[in-house]
Amino acid sequence: MASKKDVFLRDLDAEQLKSKLTELEKSHQEARFNKISGDSAQSNKIKEARKDIARVKTFLRQYELEIKK
């Protein structure tokens, strides 16, 4: 069963996915920085951000291979 995030990402085009990817990478970097500086509550956000980045990259790859139009 597809998650709500997958359904949301499926509706985006390639340009929107690229902007979402940069947004997610920035949030992942901030979460990593906060964890290093002592905020241990960010460890869950790091894992979630990595998975979201992988989802977006998967959909972008589908556009590249023209599986999804």
Stockholm file with secondary structure:
# STOCKHOLM 1.0

chainA/1-69         MASKKDVFLRDLDAEQLKSKLTELEKSHQEARFNKISGDSAQSNKIKEARKDIARVKTFLRQYELEIKK
#=GR chainA/1-69 SS CCCHHHHHHHTSCHHHHHHHHHHHHHHHHHHHHHHHTTCGGGHHHHHHHHHHHHHHHHHHHHHHTTSCC
#=GC SS_cons        CCCHHHHHHHTSCHHHHHHHHHHHHHHHHHHHHHHHTTCGGGHHHHHHHHHHHHHHHHHHHHHHTTSCC
//
